[in-house]
């Protein structure tokens, strides 16, 4: 067994220029290192400000294996704190969300903290007089995750104290969030309809690379699309499609369609799939909404927003955004072979309700644990996780459309079936996991 912790060269060797080693999916040791080196040093999606609308509202979750909470402050801003009492380490809140009132109170010894994390009070306060409590960390209050950025109401954090700044890390891929938010004539989104959660017994990288895999729908989802086509064949060709049909039929569009939709990769593992068009480009027109968009944004900007419907935009390593329908998936790694997937829908302020219904319908149709589409994917992800334990071949192929000239480039636009979008993710993985020894073959695109 490799000792990866003390051997950055061995980690770098796991990512070849056109393939990756199976240990990336199987190794518990690598997963532990990912928490320290990848997830802690990159910018992770934490939540949306609409999830904490009122003063004292909190939203608790884990990032990079650490408990944190988003907290709405009296001045209206949202701050992120580690969810642990400074006294003995108990989590301050155990519910996923709620309102704490004007202060936090630890359930263990009743130490209290202001909403900004400052210490407020404790039982038997006189017992601490003359001690060193005020000089040590326990007396300073809650620890804030200081590297927090709220971008268009999307909250991102970098757990590490030092590292790449937000704008440099995401660069031009931020345009995917702009496109999503600006579909609201008022430029504002709110989370709606709850969340769909699935725990899949596979490595998180399997799920994330599949988001950019445009070759699998024709085989993986063949039964679902064929069933939909059979049902729709009984209707007139010019009959308006129900929303579910409008969304599922394009999954069977064929290799040529997916290849021509195009893709673009950015530094640090990010990507946009469907830069030309996507399965979401053919949704029914909404004249009144389009007029509202032109009034809000102007003719050209409205056209730019509405004509761009990318398939998936990946904010590596934790978020995938769909501008239309307005939905996101959040990847929450739990173990080397367990991944939590969250699917969220958004309501666009000032837009017709049908946009929100598209998001809700799409998430239920494609990402629900009971979905005929998700069921196909989950079966294969878990099959892959087990299959990679087989001997005789230690490598996973990423050869399709490989070109040595892609190595070391910045933003690259390519065809939609090119596995460059996946190779780009793994090159970023190698750079964060083995920063001192990444070979030329593993340089980020």
C-alpha positions, 0 to 999 in steps of 0.5 A: 500500500502506498504512503501517499501522505509523505510521497507527493510524487506518488500522488502526482503519478496517479494523474497521467496526461490521458488517464487516471489511476483507480486509487483516486476512487478507491483509496481511503488515504487519498480521501483523507488527504483530499479533505486537507489539501483539496477541499480546504484550499479551494472555494466550496459552495456553502449555501445561498443567502435566501436560506437565512433570510432573517436576523438570527437565522442559521444554516448548518452543514459540513465542509471539508469534514468540518461543521460550519454554519451560515448566520444572518447578522443584525446588519443584514450580512451573512457570516460563516462560523465553525459550529463548535463551542469554544469551551468543550467543542460541542456543536452549538446547533444540531438542527440543519436550520433554524433561528437562534434568536439574539444569541447562541447558547451551547446545550452542554454548559450554557456558554453563550455567544453573540451572533457575531461570535463574540463571547456573551456569558457563562455560568459561574463566571466568577470561577474564571476570575484570575485564570488565563481564559481571556488569554486563550482561544476558548475565551475569544468566542466562536471562530469565523471562517474568514475567507467567505465571499457572497457572490450574487447571493451564493456563499462560498468559503475557503477553509484554509487561512492562506491561498488563492483568492475567490476571483482568481480561483473561479475567473470567467466561470462566474459568468454561469452564475451571472446568467442564472441570476440575471434570468430574474428581471430583478436580478434576485433568486431565492431557494424554493421547494426544498432539497432532493438528497441522495447518498450514492455509494461511489467516489465523488469524482465519479459523479462530478466527471459524469456531469460532463459526460455527454456520451453516456445518455444514449446507452445509460438512459436509453430505456427512459428516452425510448419509453418517452418517445413511444408515449409521445409518438401517439401525439401530433408532432406540432402539439405543445409538449408537457414540461416533463416531455420537453425535458426528457426527450432531448436526452436521446438526441444522439452523439452528433447533437451532444458533440456539437453543443461544445464545451469550455474548460477553465483553470482550476478544474472549472468548465461549461458544457453546452456553450453553443446549445444544450438539451435546455435550449428548446424550452417553450418561449414565454413572450411576456417574460422575455419582454420583462427581461428586455425592459430590465436588462436591455435588448442585447443583454436580455438576448445574451442571457436567454440565448445561453442555456448551458448543459452544466457549469462546474464550479470545481470541486463542489457545485454544478449550475444550470442556468435554465432550468434554474437548478444546482447540484451540490457535491458533498463527499462523505467517504472514498465510496460515499457521496451526498448529492443535493439538488436545489431549485430556485425561484427568479424574482419577477419571473413567471412561476413556470420558470420555477416549475421547470426547475422543480420538474427537472430536479424531480425528473432527473435527480430524484432518488426515485427518478428513472434517469437518476436510477440508471446513473446510480446503478452504474456509479455503484457498479463502477465503484465495485468494478474498479476493485478488479485486478489486471488494469489499474487505470481509467481511460480519459483518452477521447480527443486527447491532444498534447497541445491542450496541456498547460493552456488556459481557457480552451473551447472544444467539442462537447464529447471531448474528455478534456472537460474531465481531464481538466478536473483531474489536473486541478486535483493533482495540483492541489494534492501534490503541489510541490511535484506535479509533473508537466503531464499533470499541469492544469489546463 
